[in-house]
Amino acid sequence: MSNASTKQLGNDITVTINVAIAVIYYKDKYLLGFRDKSQHQGNRYEFIGGKIEAHETANQALIREVAEETGIVIHHNTIVKLGRLHHDYGDKKVSLQVYRVELTSHQYDVYKHQDYGLEGQMLAWVNKSELLAGSYNLPAANKTILEWLRLPSKIAITYPLSQFSTYPDAATAWLQYHQAHIASDAWVYIRVQDIGSKNVAKQLMGQRPDIKVIMPNDINEHYSNHHPASSHQIIAYHLTQTSLLQWADEVKDNAAQLQSLHHPLIVSCHDASSIYAANKLANSRLERQESPVIGIFLSPVLATQTHPDAKPLSWEAWSDLAALSDTPVIGLGGLSPNLFTQAKQYGATSIAGIRQFL
């Protein structure tokens, strides 16, 4: 990939700089550099990275830039693509290819006291909580990266209410089960699939104020308007592949309307065409300065009991599809929490499921 692309618009030439970004971390510590005031977007902290040269892939540029700026050699580290971002600063356009780089304990011990990089820039290891809270002034293009970093490694998905249909009171049984089995401070996708189950979702949030909730996109206006007390627990809305593709078709007719403009979205995808639609949606929301798409559920990785007729992708095919995404990819389908390390090797930022996650 070249380090810059140009587009001729009348007498103006718009230059887009292609950049590889390394979000380097060890446990809850993240590495930031500090841009000199004379630089573009100066007097700000930044993640390590730089321009992708004409002869390089993004991954090659990432490895080179990290070595040149910090001395850290990451050839053998776990590197997971978070996504791609396009941002217009007015005087410059950038296209960022963003990767998470997990250091080993030895690497962290060697470099944790390094106050300056090899190019003279100040370095700082910062707490994730302070980074996400906005305590460090970053370039505007990094705002979405921080939203991506909020994703946990594991996301639980609730059983459908129909799973408890044999009980005398299905709603009460559903509520009691999930109240008892959801881990503390977990991210949970509450699948409310009928009008009756919306009330149990409200009750679950009331009984478990520690959990962070993903809700279906098509009920967000109803829920936010009528249940403001628990709405602060909702951190994202979920968009099905069917709704995503419908949105993509409506875009062609300039008739697209989508809810959840003020909340992040997580989108379900099962193939390349839906991933391209998700990329289009993510870019559209960034251009309109709406809350970002923070991830896609890509499934099924393996065979599942829930959908026994759905052909699993296998890790290799799943990884090929994940590489197409402009947002973080969450593995779903036949997984268990102990597969997270393996999932990272294939490009997953998170994994999700029902039976093994509750």
BATOR-655985 format. One record per atom (N, C-alpha, C, O): x, y, z; residue in three letters. Coordinates in pm, whole numbers, plus 50000, padded with zeros to 5 digits. Example, Ala and Ser with C-alpha at 12.3 -4.5 7.8 and 13.67 -1.06 7.14 Angstrom:
2
513194943150780ALA 512304955050780ALA 513204967050780ALA 514244966850846ALA 512854977550708SER 513674989450714SER 512905000350787SER 513415011450804SER 
REM end
This chain:
358
500854988150000MET 500005000050000MET 500885012350000MET 501885012750072MET 500525022249921SER 501315034449918SER 501015042650042SER 500015040550111SER 501945052350069ASN 501765060350189ASN 500825072050169ASN 500485078850266ASN 500395074350046ALA 499435085150020ALA 498695082549892ALA 499255076949797ALA 497425086549888SER 496635085749767SER 496075099449739SER 495865107349831SER 495825102349611THR 495325115649576THR 494065114449495THR 493865104849421THR 493195124649510LYS 491965125449433LYS 491845139649377LYS 491895149349452LYS 491695140649245GLN 491585153649181GLN 490135158349186GLN 489235151549137GLN 489905170049244LEU 488575175949252LEU 488655190149198LEU 488995199449272LEU 488345192049068GLY 488485205049006GLY 489945208949006GLY 490785201548954GLY 490265220549064ASN 491645224949073ASN 492305221049205ASN 493475224049229ASN 491535214249291ASP 492065210349422ASP 492515195949419ASP 491915187449354ASP 493585193149491ILE 494065179549506ILE 493955175749652ILE 494565182149738ILE 493195165349682THR 493055160449818THR 494015148949839THR 493975139149765THR 494875150049936VAL 495865139749964VAL 495455132050089VAL 495195138050194VAL 495385119050078THR 495085110550193THR 496355103050233THR 496955096050152THR 496745104650358ILE 497935098050411ILE 497515084850476ILE 496665084750564ILE 498115073950433ASN 497835060750489ASN 498795058050604ASN 500015059050589ASN 498235054650718VAL 499015053550841VAL 498715040350912VAL 497565035850915VAL 499755034350968ALA 499585022451052ALA 499725026651198ALA 500675033351236ALA 498755022651279ILE 498705026651420ILE 498815014351509ILE 498115004451489ILE 499695015051609ALA 499875004051704ALA 499335008151841ALA 499875017151905ALA 498275001651883VAL 497755003552019VAL 498464993252106VAL 498024981852118VAL 499574997452165ILE 500454988452241ILE 499994988052386ILE 499774998452449ILE 499864975852439TYR 499374974752577TYR 499964962652647TYR 500414953052584TYR 499944963252777TYR 500254951852863TYR 499284952352979TYR 499334961553061TYR 498404942552987LYS 497324942353085LYS 496514955253074LYS 495914957752970LYS 496484963653180ASP 495654975853173ASP 496494988253148ASP 496044999453174ASP 497714986553099LYS 498594997753068LYS 498744999252917LYS 498944989552844LYS 498625011852870TYR 498725014852727TYR 499835025052702TYR 500025034352781TYR 500555023252593LEU 501685031852561LEU 501275043152468LEU 500695040952362LEU 501585055552510LEU 501315067352429LEU 502595075052407LEU 503485075252492LEU 502685081452290GLY 503735091152265GLY 503145105052273GLY 501925106652282GLY 504005115352271PHE 503525129252277PHE 504055136852157PHE 505265137252133PHE 503125143152083ARG 503505150451962ARG 503985164551998ARG 503345171752073ARG 505125168151942ASP 505655181551961ASP 504705192051905ASP 503975189251810ASP 504705203951963LYS 503775214551921LYS 503965218651775LYS 503045224051714LYS 505155216051719SER 505415219751581SER 504825209951481SER 504765212951362SER 504395198351527GLN 503845188051439GLN 502355190151415GLN 501675197151490GLN 501865183851306HIS 500425183851281HIS 499715177251399HIS 500135166651445HIS 498645183551446GLN 497935178851566GLN 498885178051686GLN 498835168651765GLN 499765188151696GLY 500765188451802GLY 500175191251939GLY 498995194551954GLY 501055189652042ASN 500645191152182ASN 499545181352219ASN 498665184552298ASN 499595169752161ARG 498635159052192ARG 499375145952210ARG 500465143752156ARG 498755137252288TYR 499245123552297TYR 498775115852174TYR 497825119852107TYR 499445104852145GLU 499065096652031GLU 499525082352053GLU 500425079752131GLU 498875073251981PHE 499365059551976PHE 500565059151882PHE 500705067551793PHE 501415049251902ILE 502625047851819ILE 502215044151676ILE 501285036351655ILE 502925049851577GLY 502625046351438GLY 503195056351341GLY 503865065951380GLY 502925053951213GLY 503425063051111GLY 502985058950973GLY 502205049550956GLY 503485066050873LYS 503075064050734LYS 503445050150683LYS 504485044550717LYS 502565045050600ILE 502825032350530ILE 503555035750400ILE 503025042750315ILE 504755030650385GLU 505545033650266GLU 505025025850146GLU 504255016350160GLU 505455030050026ALA 504915024649901ALA 505145009649888ALA 504335002649827ALA 506225004649944HIS 506584990549927HIS 506074981850040HIS 506354969850042HIS 505324987550137GLU 504974980350258GLU 503494976650265GLU 502634983250207GLU 503234965850337THR 501874963150384THR 501684970950514THR 502644975850572THR 500444971950559ALA 500184978850685ALA 500884971950801ALA 501404978550891ALA 500884958750800ASN 501524951250908ASN 503024953550910ASN 503614955051017ASN 503654953850793GLN 505094956450785GLN 505424970450835GLN 506404972450906GLN 504574980150797ALA 504804993850843ALA 504664994750995ALA 505415001951060ALA 503694987551049LEU 503464987551193LEU 504714982651267LEU 505174989151361LEU 505244971451225ILE 506424965651289ILE 507614975251279ILE 508344977151376ILE 507794981251161ARG 508914990451140ARG 508775002951227ARG 509725007151293ARG 507585009051226GLU 507375021351300GLU 507565019351451GLU 508165027751518GLU 507055008351503VAL 507215005751647VAL 508685004251682VAL 509135009551784VAL 509444997151599ALA 510874995451624ALA 511615008751614ALA 512475011751696ALA 511265016951513GLU 511955029651493GLU 511645039651604GLU 512515047351645GLU 510415039551653GLU 510005049551751GLU 510305045551895GLU 510565054051979GLU 510265032451923THR 510415028152062THR 511535018052085THR 512005016452198THR 511965011151980GLY 512945000451996GLY 512314986952026GLY 513024976952034GLY 510994986552044ILE 510324973952076ILE 510144965751948ILE 509624970651848ILE 510594953351951VAL 510484944251837VAL 509234935651855VAL 509134928151952VAL 508284936751762ILE 506984930151780ILE 506714919351675ILE 505564915551654ILE 507774914451609HIS 507574904351504HIS 506764892451552HIS 505944886951478HIS 506994888351677HIS 506374876051727HIS 505274878751828HIS 504784869551894HIS 504874891151842ASN 503794894251936ASN 502424891551875ASN 502284890151754ASN 501414890751963THR 500044889351916THR 499564902951866THR 499444912451944THR 499284903751736ILE 498834916151673ILE 497444913651615ILE 497264904951530ILE 496474921351660VAL 495094919551615VAL 494594932551554VAL 494674943151616VAL 494084931851432LYS 493554943751367LYS 492284948251439LYS 491354940351457LYS 492264960951479LEU 491044966751535LEU 490134971851425LEU 488934969151427LEU 490694979151329GLY 489854984251221GLY 490564994651137GLY 491774996851150GLY 489785000851049ARG 490295011450962ARG 489435023850981ARG 488215023050996ARG 490085035350979LEU 489395047951000LEU 489805058150895LEU 490965058550854LEU 488865066250853HIS 489165077250762HIS 488745090150832HIS 487635091250883HIS 489655099950834HIS 489345112450904HIS 489865124350825HIS 490975124050772HIS 489045134650820ASP 489405146950750ASP 489645157850854ASP 488715162250921ASP 490915162250867TYR 491255172950960TYR 491065186850900TYR 491305196850966TYR 490645187350774GLY 490515200150707GLY 491735203250624GLY 491635205750504GLY 492905203150688ASP 494145205450615ASP 494835192550573ASP 495845192850503ASP 494295181350617LYS 494895168350583LYS 493875157350605LYS 493085157850699LYS 493895147350516LYS 493055135550533LYS 493945123650564LYS 495015121950505LYS 493495115350658VAL 494275103550695VAL 493405091050687VAL 492195091550713VAL 494025080150652SER 493395067050658SER 494225058550753SER 495375055250724SER 493635055050867LEU 494355048050971LEU 494015033150971LEU 492835029450972LEU 495025024850970GLN 494835010550991GLN 495355007551132GLN 496545008951160GLN 494445003351217VAL 494715002951361VAL 494834988551409VAL 494004980051377VAL 495894985951488TYR 496144972551540TYR 496414973151690TYR 497024982551740TYR 495944963051761ARG 496304961351902ARG 497514952151909ARG 497544941551846ARG 498504956351987VAL 499744948652002VAL 499934945552150VAL 500154954552231VAL 499844932852184GLU 499994928652323GLU 501444925252352GLU 502024916452288GLU 502044932252449LEU 503424929452486LEU 503504917852584LEU 502544914752655LEU 504644911452586THR 504904901152687THR 505324908052817THR 505654919852817THR 505304900552926SER 505704906253055SER 507164910653050SER 507524920753111SER 507994903252979HIS 509414906852967HIS 509574920052892HIS 510324928752935HIS 508854921552781GLN 508944934052706GLN 508494945852790GLN 509134956352790GLN 507414944152862TYR 506914955052946TYR 507924958753054TYR 508154970553080TYR 508524948753117ASP 509514951453221ASP 510714959053166ASP 511284967553235ASP 511104956053043VAL 512254962552982VAL 511954977052947VAL 512804985752963VAL 510724979752898TYR 510424992952841TYR 509535001852929TYR 509275013352892TYR 509064996953043LYS 508105004753121LYS 508705017453181LYS 507965026653216LYS 510035018053194HIS 510665029953250HIS 511295038853143HIS 512025048253175HIS 511005035953017GLN 511565043852906GLN 510725056652890GLN 509575056052846GLN 511295067952924ASP 510555080752922ASP 510555087352786ASP 509695095752759ASP 511515083752700TYR 511605089952569TYR 511815079152462TYR 512475069052485TYR 511215081652345GLY 511385072552234GLY 512675075152160GLY 513425084452193GLY 512945067052060LEU 514195068151985LEU 514225080451895LEU 515285084051844LEU 513085086851876GLU 513025099251796GLU 512885111551885GLU 512535122351838GLU 513145109852014GLY 513145121052107GLY 511795124552166GLY 511705133852247GLY 510745117352127GLN 509395120452177GLN 509195114752316GLN 509725104152349GLN 508415121852398MET 508085116752531MET 507175104552518MET 506315104052430MET 507355094852607LEU 506515082952612LEU 505865082052749LEU 506425086652849LEU 504685076252753ALA 503995074552881ALA 503165061852878ALA 502445059152782ALA 503265053952987TRP 502375042553006TRP 501205047353091TRP 501405052353202TRP 499995046053040VAL 498825051753107VAL 497815040753140VAL 497755030353073VAL 497025043153243ASN 495985033553281ASN 494855033853179ASN 494475044453130ASN 494325022153147LYS 493235021353050LYS 492045029553094LYS 491425036453012LYS 491705029053222SER 490525036453269SER 490685051353247SER 489725058153210SER 491885056653268GLU 492135070953247GLU 492155074353099GLU 491695084953058GLU 492685065253019LEU 492705067252874LEU 491285068152819LEU 490975077152741LEU 490415058852861LEU 489045058652812LEU 488225070152869LEU 487235074252809LEU 488625075252983ALA 487905086353045ALA 488245099752980ALA 487655110053013ALA 489205099652885GLY 489565111952816GLY 490585120452888GLY 490705132352862GLY 491335114452979SER 492325121953056SER 493525126252971SER 494295134953011SER 493685120152855TYR 494805123252767TYR 494265128852635TYR 493445122552568TYR 494735140552600ASN 494265147452479ASN 494855140752355ASN 496055141552331ASN 493995134152277LEU 494415126952158LEU 493885133952033LEU 492925141652042LEU 494495131551916PRO 493935136851791PRO 492495132251772PRO 492105121651821PRO 491715140251701ALA 490285137451685ALA 490025123651624ALA 489045117151659ALA 490895119151534ALA 490685106251468ALA 490745094651566ALA 490275083651535ALA 491325096951684ASN 491495086051782ASN 490255083651866ASN 490205073851941ASN 489255092351856LYS 488065090951939LYS 487395077451919LYS 486985071052016LYS 487285072951794THR 486655060051767THR 487505048551819THR 486965038351862THR 488825049951814ILE 489705039451867ILE 489405037152015ILE 489365025752061ILE 489195047952089LEU 488855046452231LEU 487545039052250LEU 487405031052343LEU 486575041652162GLU 485315034252170GLU 485545019352142GLU 484935010852207GLU 486405016352047TRP 486725002352018TRP 487364995452139TRP 487084983752166TRP 488205002852210LEU 488924996852323LEU 488004993852441LEU 488404986652533LEU 486794999152440ARG 485844996052547ARG 485324981752538ARG 484874976152638ARG 485394975752420LEU 484894962052404LEU 485644952552497LEU 486874952652500LEU 484924944452573PRO 485584934552658PRO 486014922452576PRO 485624921052460PRO 486794913752635SER 487234901852563SER 486094891752545SER 486124883752452SER 485104892252633LYS 484014882452628LYS 482664889452648LYS 482524898352732LYS 481674885352569ILE 480324890952576ILE 479334879452592ILE 479354869952513ILE 478474880252692ALA 477454869952712ALA 476184873752636ALA 475864885552622ALA 475494863752587ILE 474224865752517ILE 473154858152593ILE 473344846452627ILE 472044864552620THR 470984857952697THR 470274847352613THR 470244848052491THR 469714837652683TYR 468844827852618TYR 467574834852572TYR 467144844652633TYR 466964829952466PRO 465644835452429PRO 464614831552535PRO 464774821352602PRO 463594839552549LEU 462544836852647LEU 461894823352621LEU 461434816652714LEU 461854819352495SER 461224806552459SER 461944794552520SER 461364783852534SER 463214796352557GLN 463984785652618GLN 463374781252751GLN 463624770152798GLN 462574790052811PHE 461994787352942PHE 460484785052933PHE 459764786653032PHE 460024781252816SER 458574779852792SER 457944768452871SER 456734768452891SER 458734758752917THR 458174747552993THR 457904751153139THR 457254743553211THR 458384762553183TYR 458174766953321TYR 456774773253333TYR 456274778953236TYR 456164772453451PRO 454834778653470PRO 454854793553440PRO 453894799053385PRO 455964800253478ASP 456114814553450ASP 457464816353381ASP 458494817553447ASP 457444816453247ALA 458674816853169ALA 459494829353199ALA 460714828653211ALA 458834840853210ALA 459544853453232ALA 460284853253366ALA 461434857553374ALA 459624848253470THR 460264847653601THR 461444838153600THR 462494841053657THR 461274826653535ALA 462374816853527ALA 463554822653449ALA 464714820953489ALA 463264829553339TRP 464324836053258TRP 465074846053344TRP 466304846353344TRP 464334854253415LEU 464934864853496LEU 465794858953608LEU 466914863453630LEU 465284848953677GLN 466024842953788GLN 467304836353738GLN 468354837353802GLN 467214829653625TYR 468404822953572TYR 469494832953538TYR 470634831353580TYR 469154843353463HIS 470164852853418HIS 470674861653532HIS 471844865453534HIS 469814864753625GLN 470264872453740GLN 471364864953816GLN 472314870953864GLN 471214851853825ALA 472154843653901ALA 473414840053823ALA 474474838053884ALA 473334839353690HIS 474444833753612HIS 475314843853538HIS 476414840353496HIS 474864856053522ILE 475684866053452ILE 476814870453545ILE 476584873753661ILE 478044870553492ALA 479214874453572ALA 479154889253609ALA 478484897153542ALA 479854892753714SER 479884906653759SER 480474915853652SER 481474912453588SER 479844927353632ASP 480334937753540ASP 480424932953395ASP 481164938653315ASP 479684922553362ALA 479744916853227ALA 479034925653125ALA 478134933253158ALA 479474924352999TRP 478714929552886TRP 477744918652844TRP 478134907052827TRP 476484922352827VAL 475444912552795VAL 474574917552681VAL 474064928752685VAL 474414909152580TYR 473454912252475TYR 472134905952516TYR 471984893752515TYR 471154914352552ILE 469844909552593ILE 468974908452468ILE 468584918552410ILE 468684896452428ARG 467884894252307ARG 466404894452343ARG 465844884352385ARG 465794905752327VAL 464354906852351VAL 463654905352217VAL 463714914252132VAL 462984894152200GLN 462454890652068GLN 460944892152055GLN 460374889551949GLN 460294896452163ASP 458864899052154ASP 458514909652256ASP 459304912652345ASP 457344915252245ILE 456954926652328ILE 456944923052476ILE 457224931552560ILE 456624910452508GLY 456574906452648GLY 457924905652714GLY 458024907352835GLY 458974903052635SER 460294901352695SER 461004914552720SER 462034914752786SER 460454925752668LYS 461084938752694LYS 461024942152843LYS 461954948252897LYS 459954938252907ASN 459804941353049ASN 460804933553133ASN 461324938853232ASN 461094921053096VAL 462074913453174VAL 463474918953154VAL 464314917953243VAL 463734924753037ALA 465034931253015ALA 465194942753113ALA 466254944453173ALA 464144950653129LYS 464164961753225LYS 464384956553367LYS 465174962153443LYS 463684945653401GLN 463824940053535GLN 465234934853559GLN 465784936553668GLN 465824928553459LEU 467174923253474LEU 468174934553499LEU 469054933353584LEU 468034945453426MET 468944956853447MET 468734962853586MET 469684967253649MET 467494962953632GLY 467224968253765GLY 467844959653874GLY 468344964953974GLY 467814946453855GLN 468344937453956GLN 469864935753945GLN 470524932154042GLN 470404938553826ARG 471854937453806ARG 472394950653751ARG 472744951453633ARG 472464960953836PRO 472934974053788PRO 474394974253748PRO 474874984053690PRO 475124963353778ASP 476544962853743ASP 476784959353597ASP 477864962253545ASP 475804953253529ILE 476054948453394ILE 475914959753291ILE 475204969553313ILE 476614957953179LYS 476524967353066LYS 475804960052954LYS 476124948552922LYS 474834966652894VAL 473864959652811VAL 473894964052665VAL 474044975952634VAL 473764954252577ILE 473534956452434ILE 472074952652408ILE 471644941752444ILE 471334961752345MET 469914959352318MET 469654959452168MET 470404965652093MET 468604952652123PRO 468244952951980PRO 467954967151934PRO 467304974852006PRO 468424970751816ASN 468284984251765ASN 466834988551747ASN 466505000251767ASN 465964979351709ASP 464614983351672ASP 463714986751791ASP 462564990651772ASP 464234985351914ILE 463404989052029ILE 463985000852105ILE 463455004552210ILE 465065006952054ASN 465755016752136ASN 464925029052168ASN 465005034152279ASN 464145034052074GLU 463365046052102GLU 462315043252211GLU 462125051252302GLU 461655031952198HIS 460665028052298HIS 461315026952436HIS 460805032252534HIS 462455020152440TYR 463065017552571TYR 463625030152633TYR 463385032752751TYR 464375038052556SER 465005050052612SER 463965060152660SER 464195067052759SER 462835060952591ASN 461805070552628ASN 461035066452754ASN 460585074952831ASN 460895053352773HIS 460045048652882HIS 460805043453003HIS 460225041753110HIS 462115040952986HIS 462875035353097HIS 464205042653115HIS 465265036353109HIS 464175055753137PRO 465415063253148PRO 466275059153267PRO 467485061253265PRO 465675053453370ALA 466435049853489ALA 467525039653461ALA 468615040453518ALA 467245030053373SER 468235019753343SER 468915021753208SER 469755013653168SER 468565032553138SER 469135034653005SER 470635037253009SER 471335035252909SER 471135041853127HIS 472585044353137HIS 473375031353126HIS 474575031753097HIS 472735019853150GLN 473435007053138GLN 473585002752993GLN 474394993952963GLN 472805008652904ILE 472865004652763ILE 474075011252699ILE 474125023552688ILE 475025003352656ILE 476245008852598ILE 476285007152446ILE 477145013052380ILE 475374999352389ALA 475324997752243ALA 473994991552205ALA 473314985352287ALA 473644993252078TYR 472484986552022TYR 472944976951913TYR 473954979051847TYR 472164966251896HIS 472514955651802HIS 471664956551677HIS 470454958251684HIS 472314955451562LEU 471634955851433LEU 471814942251365LEU 472944937751345LEU 470704935751329THR 470784922751262THR 471304924451120THR 471294935451065THR 471754913451062GLN 472214914050923GLN 471064918050831GLN 471274925750737GLN 469874913050856THR 468724916550773THR 468484931650774THR 468274937750669THR 468514937750893SER 468314952250904SER 469464959850841SER 469264970350780SER 470674954550855LEU 471844960950794LEU 471714961350643LEU 471924971850581LEU 471364950050582LEU 471244949550436LEU 470074957950387LEU 470124963650278LEU 469014958650467GLN 467894967450432GLN 468364981950430GLN 468014989450339GLN 469144985850531TRP 469694999450535TRP 470555002050412TRP 470455012750350TRP 471404992250374ALA 472284993950260ALA 471494995950131ALA 471885003850045ALA 470364988750116ASP 469514990349998ASP 468855004049997ASP 468735010449892ASP 468435008650115GLU 467755021550122GLU 468715033050096GLU 468295043650048GLU 470005031250126VAL 470995041550099VAL 471015044949951VAL 471165056649913VAL 470865034749867LYS 470885036949722LYS 469735045949677LYS 469835052949577LYS 468635045549754ASP 467445053449718ASP 467345066249802ASP 466325073149800ASP 468425069149876ASN 468435080949964ASN 467275080750064ASN 466745091250100ASN 466885068850106ALA 465745067550198ALA 466135060550328ALA 465275056050403ALA 467435059750354ALA 467885052150470ALA 467595059550599ALA 467945071250614ALA 466965052750692GLN 466725058050825GLN 467125047550926GLN 466685036050918GLN 467955051551021LEU 468445042051119LEU 468385048351256LEU 468755059951275LEU 467915040651351GLN 467835045651488GLN 469225044951553GLN 470215041851486GLN 469295047851681SER 470525046951760SER 471615056051709SER 472775052051699SER 471265068451675LEU 472275077851627LEU 473205082051739LEU 474345086151714LEU 472745081151864HIS 473525086051976HIS 474125074752060HIS 474755077452163HIS 473955062552018HIS 474575051152085HIS 475415043451983HIS 475065042851865HIS 476525037552028PRO 477295028851938PRO 476465016951891PRO 475475013151955PRO 476885011151780LEU 476214999551722LEU 477154987551718LEU 478364989051700LEU 476574975751735ILE 477234963151704ILE 476364956051601ILE 475144955151619ILE 476974951151494VAL 476224946151379VAL 476524931351358VAL 477654926951374VAL 475504923651322SER 475704909551288SER 476024907851140SER 475354913651055SER 477044899851111CYS 477444896850974CYS 477734881950961CYS 478174875351056CYS 477464876750840HIS 477704862450816HIS 478494859850689HIS 478874848450661HIS 478744870250610ASP 479444868350482ASP 480084881450439ASP 479954891650506ASP 480784880950324ALA 481524892550277ALA 480604904250245ALA 480924915750277ALA 479464901650182SER 478574912650143SER 478044920250263SER 477924932450259SER 477734913150370SER 477244920050490SER 478374927750558SER 478134938350616SER 479584922650552ILE 480724929950610ILE 480954942950533ILE 481214953250594ILE 480864942450400TYR 481034954750321TYR 479924964750354TYR 480174976850359TYR 478714959750377ALA 477614968750417ALA 477894974850554ALA 477624986650577ALA 478444966850646ALA 478784971950778ALA 479884982550769ALA 479854992550841ALA 480844980350678ASN 481904990350658ASN 481315003450607ASN 481715014250650ASN 480355002350515LYS 479705014250461LYS 478955021750572LYS 478995033950580LYS 478275014150657LEU 477545020150768LEU 478505026950865LEU 478255038050911LEU 479615020250896ALA 480585025950990ALA 481155039050936ALA 481275048751010ALA 481495039150808ASN 482065051250749ASN 481035062450743ASN 481365074150766ASN 479785058850711SER 478715068850705SER 478505075450840SER 478335087650848SER 478525067450945ARG 478295073051079ARG 479445082051122ARG 479235092051189ARG 480675078551083LEU 481805087051115LEU 481715100351041LEU 481965110951098LEU 481345099750913GLU 481225112050834GLU 480155121250890GLU 480285133450884GLU 479085115350944ARG 477985123250999ARG 478195126551148ARG 477335132551212ARG 479345122351201GLN 479675124551342GLN 478625118551435GLN 478285124351539GLN 478125106851396GLU 477225099051482GLU 478055088951561GLU 479215086651530GLU 477455082951662SER 478175072951739SER 478615061551649SER 477885057751557SER 479795055951673PRO 480385046651577PRO 479835032451585PRO 479175028651682PRO 480125024851482VAL 479995010251488VAL 481215005351562VAL 482345007551518VAL 481024998651675ILE 482164994551757ILE 482534979851739ILE 483494975051799ILE 481784972751655GLY 482154958851630GLY 481104951651549GLY 479974956351533GLY 481504940051498ILE 480554931151431ILE 480614917351496ILE 481694912351529ILE 479434911351512PHE 479364897151546PHE 479524889551414PHE 478664890651327PHE 480584881851399LEU 480794873951277LEU 480604859251312LEU 481344853651394LEU 479604852951250SER 479254839251288SER 478684831451169SER 478334837251066SER 478584817751187PRO 479074810051301PRO 480504805151277PRO 480834800451169PRO 481334806351379VAL 482704801251368VAL 482684786051364VAL 483234779851273VAL 482044780051464LEU 481944765551476LEU 480474761651480LEU 479594770251484LEU 480194748751480ALA 478804743851485ALA 478174747651619ALA 478844747651722ALA 476874750751616THR 476174754851738THR 474924746451759THR 474334741151664THR 474534745251887GLN 473284738351919GLN 472074746851882GLN 471014741651848GLN 472254759951888THR 471144769051862THR 470724768751715THR 469534769251683THR 471724767851625HIS 471454767651481HIS 472174755651418HIS 473174757451348HIS 471684743451443PRO 472384731451397PRO 472464730151245PRO 473324723051194PRO 471584737051172ASP 471594736051025ASP 472524746250959ASP 472784745450839ASP 473034755751037ALA 473914765950981ALA 475324760250964ALA 475904754851058ALA 475864761350844LYS 477194756150817LYS 478254764950881LYS 478314776850853LYS 479094759150968PRO 480134767351033PRO 481184771950933PRO 481434765350833PRO 481784783450961LEU 482784788950870LEU 484114781850881LEU 484814780350780LEU 484484777451000SER 485824772651038SER 486704784851065SER 486454795651012SER 487724783051148TRP 488564794251187TRP 489244800851068TRP 489374813051063TRP 489684792850973GLU 490424798450859GLU 489524807450775GLU 489914818650742GLU 488344802750740ALA 487434810950660ALA 486944822950740ALA 486784833850686ALA 486714820850869TRP 486294831850956TRP 487354842750957TRP 487034854650948TRP 488614838850967SER 489714848450971SER 489804856450841SER 490064868450844SER 489594849750728ASP 489624856750598ASP 488524867350591ASP 488754878250541ASP 487344864050642LEU 486254873750644LEU 486534885150742LEU 486274896750713LEU 487074881650858ALA 487364891750960ALA 488324902350907ALA 488234914050944ALA 489234898250821ALA 490224907550765ALA 489564918450680ALA 490174928850655ALA 488334916050633LEU 487634925750548LEU 486994936950628LEU 486624947250572LEU 486854935050759SER 486074944450840SER 486864957050874SER 488074956550898SER 486164968350876ASP 486744981150917ASP 486524983851065ASP 486894994551114ASP 485924974551136THR 485684976051280THR 486114963251350THR 486314952951285THR 486254963551483PRO 486624951351555PRO 485654939951529PRO 484464942151506PRO 486164927651532VAL 485374915851498VAL 485234906951621VAL 486214903551687VAL 483984903151650ILE 483664894851766ILE 483284880951716ILE 482324879451640ILE 484034870951757GLY 483744857251717GLY 482514852051788GLY 482344854151909GLY 481634845151714LEU 480394840051770LEU 480054826851703LEU 480244825151583LEU 479544817451782GLY 479094804651727GLY 479944792951771GLY 481034790851718GLY 479454785251869GLY 480144773251913GLY 481384775751996GLY 482224766852010GLY 481524787552052LEU 482734791052125LEU 482534790152276LEU 481404790152325LEU 483644789252348SER 483644789652493SER 484714799552537SER 485634802352459SER 484624804852658PRO 485594814852702PRO 487044810652691PRO 487924819052669PRO 487314797752708ASN 488714793452702ASN 489294793352561ASN 490464789952542ASN 488484796952461LEU 488974797652323LEU 489414811852285LEU 489754814352169LEU 489404821152381PHE 489724834952346PHE 491144836452293PHE 491364843652196PHE 492104829752355THR 493484830652307THR 493604825852164THR 494294832052083THR 492954814852132GLN 492964809851995GLN 492264819651901GLN 492724822051790GLN 491154825251946ALA 490414834551864ALA 491254846751827ALA 491174851651714ALA 492054851751922LYS 492924863251892LYS 493914860051780LYS 494244868651699LYS 494374847651776GLN 495324843851672GLN 494694844751533GLN 495404846251434GLN 493374843851526TYR 492674844451397TYR 492054858251371TYR 491354860151272TYR 492314867951460GLY 491874881551434GLY 490684886351514GLY 490134896851482GLY 490274879051616ALA 489134883351698ALA 489594892851808ALA 490614890451872ALA 488854903551828THR 489104912251943THR 488314907652064THR 488684910752178THR 487234900352041SER 486364895352148SER 485694882552098SER 485714879451979SER 485094875352192ILE 484254863852157ILE 482964864752236ILE 482914871152342ILE 481914858352185ALA 480604859052249ALA 479904845552241ALA 480244837052158ALA 478944843752328GLY 478184831252326GLY 477144830952436GLY 477004840252515GLY 476404819652439ILE 475314818052535ILE 475704807952642ILE 476054811652754ILE 475644795352607ARG 475764784552706ARG 477034785252789ARG 476984783852911ARG 478174787352725GLN 479444787052798GLN 479784800452863GLN 480784801452934GLN 478964810652838PHE 479264824052887PHE 478364828453001PHE 478524839353055PHE 477414819953038LEU 476474823353146LEU 476644813553263LEU 475954814753364LEU 
REM end
